Amino acid sequence: MSVISDQIKIITETLPDGVELVAVSKFHPVEALKEAYDAGQRIFGESRVQEISQKRLLMPDDVQWHFIGHLQTNKVRQLVPYVSLIHSVDSIKLLESINAESARIGKVVDVLLQLHVAQEETKFGFTCEDCVDLVDKGVLDRLPNVRVCGVMGMATNTDDMVKVREEFKSIKNVFDTLKQRYFADKPYFKEISMGMSDDFHIAMEEGSTLVRIGTTIFGSRGY
Ligand SMILES: *Cc1c(COP(=O)(O)O)cnc(C)c1O
């Protein structure tokens, strides 16, 4: 058995009920994805539209492609036809663009709202207030071709696991606030995408439903 398939099995076996693994395969060759696929993995996460567009042609049809990187509006048209979940929606402009493209091809695309909780200034995303505004002002009602299924967030890149845990708690808090305020009767609003190689155990303890794991499965990325 290869290291990749070993890791897929080890991680999958430790996931509690209700948590799914997104195998983050960005920057890794298709051969690596195929090994993961052969070990039973079906959800793959990629962060660049060009890369995902090429890889998907070389992989079986039942792969679910999740987009996790910063998405530019001019790449939306290319991505929307085949993507199954966009984790990283970080602006109203992007929501509108995804809605327009999805409407054009008669599709409803599932997305998550990316939250800004980490300390790093470069992180994109919505604050809790932005999200509440979004629903209170009826923005989502105007966008019937996007279906907001939950939230996504990244903790600060730090060894301070107390801080990481606090940030995961605040992501869960935003989820709960939105659920209560707007999505209480919408069963599809159920995803909390948080946790990467170094912190997914903590993320799961704090309520994650989608863990995005790259390095632990595929090794380090040669950028
Ligand atoms: C690259 C990436 C991951 C995977 O990170 P690892 O530390 O390799 O597990 C998860 N989420 C996002 C948004 C990423 O860009």
The ligand as an ORCA input file, in Angstrom:
! r2SCAN-3c Opt
* xyz 0 1
  C      -3.747     24.291      1.036
  C      -4.981     24.415      1.826
  C      -5.362     23.427      2.751
  C      -4.529     22.199      3.073
  O      -3.511     22.523      3.956
  P      -2.544     21.401      4.593
  O      -1.860     22.102      5.694
  O      -1.620     20.967      3.506
  O      -3.398     20.277      5.066
  C      -6.573     23.601      3.397
  N      -7.362     24.676      3.170
  C      -7.011     25.649      2.308
  C      -7.919     26.800      2.110
  C      -5.820     25.553      1.622
  O      -5.485     26.535      0.764
*
